[in-house]
């Protein structure tokens, strides 16, 4: 049996998807540190006797939550005993020394937020060797970072990306549980910006300790239902708006405004016509793309501008790009 007060808690959250979760759990079990230093909690939106039995046999607590993604995360946070929370999505995997590196990082740096780089795997857990946009953009140099100075570089290198690459101090994140409860998409970026307000260092590790699974269901089954992807973009915007409204620090709020603006442009060109941006907003997004620099910001600004006049053309182009992305995953 584990000790009652482990240093780490791994939270694995899933809604209805069962395909990969047992493998995710197994990767969290097969770590180089002993089980008395960490616990594993599964928060799921499904009931499966075989899976529950597997968890029980491995001394893993299971909680049922049929709510938002944020509700599942908060359930895990409240039920956790560890002071450090390590997130793992149900379709990703940890490398064997992931938790050892996380524990060392928090003990040595006093950080509130930890992030590591990734390797890509496919639906069969085979390594993806080819370059897949935008996952090749990663932190290039290990750094103990005191925000918000230099945030553009961190965002460019995707230091706010992928929940399975993130670990945080439990009590610092729990302060924002009312906000987390309401989110249902992109918890990684929300957690990143909320914790910027805590005046504690962030640590970015260049070690590739997470295996990020790229597969069709992670892209909302684009091949069969592009409409799902459109709905996802709207959910991203709604979560960004909620986060923006909740940030009290003026400087952090100003920095996050560009994330909100980009999410708005993306939702708009994916058919959220009531979010039509002003020309000033498009110019601001374009300017942000030039100063970061970010080709994505620039392309999205141009796409929004063209969409104002030629929506059918942009929709056709987007659908073609999405389907091509799915074909690359086969």
C-alpha positions as CSV (number, residue, x, y, z in Angstrom):
1,X,0.0,0.0,0.0
2,X,1.1,3.6,-0.6
3,X,1.9,6.1,2.1
4,X,-0.9,8.5,2.9
5,X,1.1,11.5,2.0
6,X,2.9,10.9,-1.4
7,X,4.8,13.8,-2.9
8,X,3.1,13.4,-6.3
9,X,-0.3,12.8,-7.6
10,X,-0.9,11.7,-11.2
11,X,-4.3,12.6,-12.4
12,X,-5.6,10.8,-15.5
13,X,-8.9,12.2,-16.8
14,X,-11.1,10.7,-19.5
15,X,-14.6,11.2,-20.7
16,X,-16.0,8.3,-22.7
17,X,-12.9,7.2,-24.6
18,X,-11.5,3.9,-23.4
19,X,-9.2,2.9,-26.2
20,X,-5.9,4.0,-24.8
21,X,-6.4,4.7,-21.1
22,X,-5.2,1.3,-19.7
23,X,-1.9,1.9,-21.5
24,X,-1.7,5.4,-20.1
25,X,-2.2,4.0,-16.6
26,X,0.4,1.3,-17.1
27,X,2.9,4.0,-18.2
28,X,2.3,5.8,-14.9
29,X,2.8,2.6,-13.0
30,X,6.1,1.7,-14.7
31,X,8.2,4.6,-13.2
32,X,11.7,4.7,-11.9
33,X,10.6,6.1,-8.5
34,X,8.8,3.9,-5.9
35,X,5.1,3.9,-5.5
36,X,5.3,5.3,-2.0
37,X,6.3,8.6,-3.6
38,X,3.3,9.0,-5.8
39,X,-0.3,8.0,-6.2
40,X,-2.5,7.7,-9.3
41,X,-6.1,8.9,-9.6
42,X,-8.4,8.2,-12.5
43,X,-11.4,10.4,-13.1
44,X,-13.6,9.0,-15.9
45,X,-17.0,9.6,-17.5
46,X,-17.7,5.9,-18.1
47,X,-18.2,2.8,-16.1
48,X,-16.3,-0.4,-16.9
49,X,-16.0,-3.3,-14.4
50,X,-12.9,-4.7,-16.0
51,X,-11.1,-1.4,-16.0
52,X,-12.2,-0.7,-12.4
53,X,-10.9,-4.1,-11.4
54,X,-7.6,-3.3,-13.1
55,X,-7.3,0.0,-11.1
56,X,-8.2,-1.7,-7.8
57,X,-5.6,-4.4,-8.4
58,X,-3.0,-1.6,-8.8
59,X,-4.0,0.5,-5.8
60,X,-5.4,3.3,-8.0
61,X,-8.4,5.3,-6.9
62,X,-11.2,5.8,-9.4
63,X,-13.9,8.6,-9.5
64,X,-16.8,8.9,-11.9
65,X,-17.5,12.4,-13.3
66,X,-19.9,12.9,-16.2
67,X,-19.3,16.6,-16.4
68,X,-16.9,19.0,-18.2
69,X,-13.2,18.4,-18.6
70,X,-12.7,21.1,-15.9
71,X,-15.0,19.3,-13.5
72,X,-12.9,16.1,-13.9
73,X,-9.7,17.9,-13.3
74,X,-11.0,19.6,-10.2
75,X,-12.4,16.3,-8.9
76,X,-8.9,14.9,-9.2
77,X,-7.3,17.9,-7.5
78,X,-9.7,17.7,-4.6
79,X,-9.2,14.0,-4.1
80,X,-5.4,14.1,-4.4
81,X,-3.0,13.7,-1.5
82,X,0.2,14.9,-3.3
83,X,1.5,18.4,-3.2
84,X,2.6,18.2,-6.8
85,X,0.0,17.4,-9.5
86,X,1.1,15.7,-12.7
87,X,-1.4,15.5,-15.5
88,X,-1.7,12.7,-18.0
89,X,-4.3,12.6,-20.8
90,X,-6.0,9.3,-21.4
91,X,-4.4,8.9,-24.8
92,X,-0.8,9.9,-23.9
93,X,2.0,8.0,-22.2
94,X,4.8,8.8,-19.7
95,X,8.4,7.6,-20.2
96,X,9.8,5.6,-17.3
97,X,11.8,8.5,-15.8
98,X,9.0,11.1,-16.2
99,X,8.0,11.3,-12.5
100,X,11.6,11.2,-11.3
101,X,12.5,14.2,-13.4
102,X,9.3,16.1,-12.2
103,X,10.1,15.5,-8.6
104,X,13.7,16.6,-9.0
105,X,12.6,19.7,-10.8
106,X,10.2,20.9,-8.1
107,X,12.7,20.1,-5.3
108,X,15.6,21.9,-6.9
109,X,13.9,25.0,-8.5
110,X,10.9,25.8,-6.3
111,X,8.8,26.2,-9.4
112,X,5.0,26.4,-9.5
113,X,4.8,25.0,-13.1
114,X,6.8,22.4,-14.8
115,X,6.7,21.5,-18.5
116,X,8.7,18.9,-20.5
117,X,9.0,18.2,-24.3
118,X,7.4,15.4,-26.2
119,X,8.0,12.6,-28.7
120,X,5.1,11.7,-31.0
121,X,3.5,8.3,-31.3
122,X,0.6,7.0,-33.5
123,X,-2.5,5.1,-32.5
124,X,-0.5,1.9,-32.3
125,X,2.1,3.5,-29.9
126,X,4.7,3.5,-32.6
127,X,7.1,6.5,-32.8
128,X,6.3,9.1,-35.5
129,X,9.6,10.0,-37.1
130,X,8.3,12.5,-39.7
131,X,7.7,16.1,-38.9
132,X,4.1,16.9,-38.0
133,X,3.0,20.5,-37.7
134,X,2.9,22.1,-35.2
135,X,4.3,19.5,-32.8
136,X,7.9,20.0,-33.8
137,X,7.9,23.4,-32.1
138,X,9.3,22.8,-28.6
139,X,11.3,24.4,-25.8
140,X,14.9,24.6,-27.1
141,X,16.8,25.3,-23.9
142,X,16.1,24.3,-20.3
143,X,15.2,27.4,-18.3
144,X,13.9,28.5,-14.9
145,X,11.7,31.3,-16.1
146,X,10.3,34.2,-14.1
147,X,7.2,35.4,-15.9
148,X,6.0,37.4,-17.7
149,X,9.2,38.7,-19.3
150,X,10.0,36.8,-22.6
151,X,6.6,35.2,-22.7
152,X,6.4,35.5,-26.5
153,X,9.4,33.1,-26.8
154,X,7.8,30.6,-24.4
155,X,4.5,30.7,-26.3
156,X,6.3,30.3,-29.7
157,X,8.1,27.2,-28.4
158,X,4.8,25.9,-27.0
159,X,5.6,26.0,-23.3
160,X,1.9,26.2,-22.6
161,X,1.0,23.2,-24.7
162,X,-0.2,19.6,-23.8
163,X,-1.6,18.8,-20.4
164,X,0.4,15.6,-20.3
165,X,3.6,17.7,-20.3
166,X,2.5,19.8,-17.3
167,X,2.9,19.4,-13.5
168,X,1.9,22.1,-11.0
169,X,1.8,22.8,-7.3
170,X,-1.6,21.7,-6.1
171,X,-2.5,24.5,-3.7
172,X,-1.5,27.2,-6.2
173,X,-3.8,25.8,-8.8
174,X,-6.7,25.0,-6.4
175,X,-7.1,28.8,-5.9
176,X,-8.6,28.9,-9.4
177,X,-10.9,25.9,-9.1
178,X,-14.0,28.0,-9.8
179,X,-12.6,28.9,-13.2
180,X,-11.4,25.4,-14.0
181,X,-14.8,23.9,-13.2
182,X,-16.2,25.8,-16.2
183,X,-13.7,25.0,-18.9
184,X,-14.2,22.2,-21.4
185,X,-11.3,22.6,-23.8
186,X,-7.6,23.5,-23.8
187,X,-6.9,23.2,-20.0
188,X,-3.2,23.5,-20.7
189,X,-3.3,27.1,-21.8
190,X,-5.8,28.1,-19.1
191,X,-3.6,26.5,-16.3
192,X,-0.5,28.3,-17.8
193,X,-2.0,31.8,-17.7
194,X,-3.7,31.4,-14.4
195,X,-0.5,30.4,-12.7
196,X,1.4,33.3,-14.2
197,X,-0.3,35.4,-11.5
198,X,1.3,33.5,-8.6
199,X,4.7,35.2,-8.8
200,X,6.6,31.9,-8.7
201,X,9.1,30.6,-11.3
202,X,8.2,28.2,-14.1
203,X,10.6,25.4,-15.2
204,X,10.9,24.3,-18.8
205,X,12.6,21.0,-19.3
206,X,13.9,20.0,-22.8
207,X,13.8,16.3,-21.9
208,X,11.2,14.4,-24.0
209,X,9.4,12.7,-21.2
210,X,5.9,12.5,-22.6
211,X,4.7,10.4,-25.6
212,X,2.0,12.5,-27.3
213,X,-0.4,10.4,-29.3
214,X,-1.4,11.9,-32.7
215,X,-4.5,10.1,-34.0
216,X,-7.8,10.8,-35.7
217,X,-9.9,10.9,-32.5
218,X,-7.5,13.5,-31.0
219,X,-8.5,15.6,-34.0
220,X,-12.2,15.0,-33.3
221,X,-12.6,12.5,-36.2
222,X,-12.1,15.2,-38.9
223,X,-12.3,12.6,-41.7
224,X,-15.9,12.0,-40.9
225,X,-17.1,15.1,-39.2
226,X,-15.5,18.5,-39.8
227,X,-18.4,20.1,-37.9
228,X,-16.9,18.7,-34.7
229,X,-13.7,20.6,-35.3
230,X,-15.7,23.8,-35.8
231,X,-17.4,23.2,-32.5
232,X,-14.1,22.6,-30.8
233,X,-12.8,26.0,-32.1
234,X,-15.8,27.7,-30.5
235,X,-15.2,25.9,-27.2
236,X,-11.6,27.0,-27.3
237,X,-12.7,30.6,-27.7
238,X,-15.3,30.3,-24.9
239,X,-12.6,28.9,-22.5
240,X,-10.2,31.7,-23.5
241,X,-12.9,34.3,-22.8
242,X,-13.6,32.8,-19.4
243,X,-9.9,32.8,-18.5
244,X,-9.4,36.3,-19.8
245,X,-12.3,37.6,-17.6
246,X,-10.9,35.8,-14.6
247,X,-7.3,37.2,-14.8
248,X,-6.9,40.0,-12.3
249,X,-3.3,40.9,-13.0
250,X,-3.4,43.8,-15.5
251,X,-0.1,42.9,-17.2
252,X,-1.0,39.2,-17.5
253,X,-4.5,40.1,-18.8
254,X,-2.9,42.3,-21.5
255,X,-0.6,39.5,-22.6
256,X,-3.5,37.0,-22.7
257,X,-5.6,39.3,-24.8
258,X,-3.8,38.2,-27.9
259,X,-4.6,34.5,-27.1
260,X,-8.2,35.5,-26.8
261,X,-8.1,37.4,-30.1
262,X,-6.5,34.5,-32.0
263,X,-9.1,32.1,-30.6
264,X,-11.9,34.5,-31.7
265,X,-10.5,34.7,-35.3
266,X,-10.2,30.9,-35.5
267,X,-13.8,30.4,-34.2
268,X,-15.0,33.0,-36.7
269,X,-13.5,31.4,-39.8
270,X,-14.8,28.1,-38.6
271,X,-18.4,29.4,-39.0
272,X,-19.0,31.3,-35.7
273,X,-20.4,34.2,-37.6
274,X,-21.6,36.1,-34.5
275,X,-17.9,36.5,-33.5
276,X,-17.1,38.6,-36.6
277,X,-13.9,40.6,-35.7
278,X,-13.5,44.3,-36.3
279,X,-10.7,45.4,-38.7
280,X,-8.8,46.8,-35.7
281,X,-8.9,43.3,-34.1
282,X,-7.6,41.7,-37.3
283,X,-4.8,44.3,-37.5
284,X,-3.8,43.7,-33.9
285,X,-3.6,40.0,-34.5
286,X,-1.5,40.6,-37.6
287,X,0.8,42.9,-35.7
288,X,1.2,40.4,-32.9
289,X,2.2,37.8,-35.6
290,X,4.9,40.2,-36.8
291,X,6.3,41.0,-33.3
292,X,6.2,37.5,-31.7
293,X,6.9,36.5,-34.6
294,X,4.3,33.9,-35.5
295,X,3.3,32.8,-39.0
296,X,0.2,31.2,-37.5
297,X,-1.0,34.6,-36.2
298,X,-0.3,36.2,-39.6
299,X,-2.0,33.5,-41.6
300,X,-5.1,33.5,-39.3
301,X,-5.3,37.3,-39.6
302,X,-5.2,37.1,-43.4
303,X,-7.7,34.2,-43.5
304,X,-10.2,36.2,-41.3
305,X,-9.8,39.2,-43.6
306,X,-10.5,37.1,-46.7
307,X,-13.3,35.3,-45.0
308,X,-15.2,38.6,-44.6
309,X,-15.5,38.8,-48.4
310,X,-15.2,35.2,-49.6
311,X,-16.4,32.8,-46.9
312,X,-17.0,29.9,-49.2
313,X,-13.4,30.0,-50.6
314,X,-11.9,30.0,-47.1
315,X,-14.2,27.2,-45.9
316,X,-13.2,25.0,-48.9
317,X,-9.5,25.7,-48.2
318,X,-9.8,24.9,-44.5
319,X,-11.7,21.6,-45.1
320,X,-9.1,20.6,-47.6
321,X,-6.3,21.3,-45.1
322,X,-8.0,19.4,-42.3
323,X,-8.6,16.3,-44.4
324,X,-5.0,16.4,-45.6
325,X,-3.9,16.5,-41.9
326,X,-5.9,13.4,-41.2
327,X,-4.4,11.6,-44.2
328,X,-1.0,12.3,-42.8
329,X,-1.9,10.3,-39.7
330,X,-2.7,7.1,-41.5
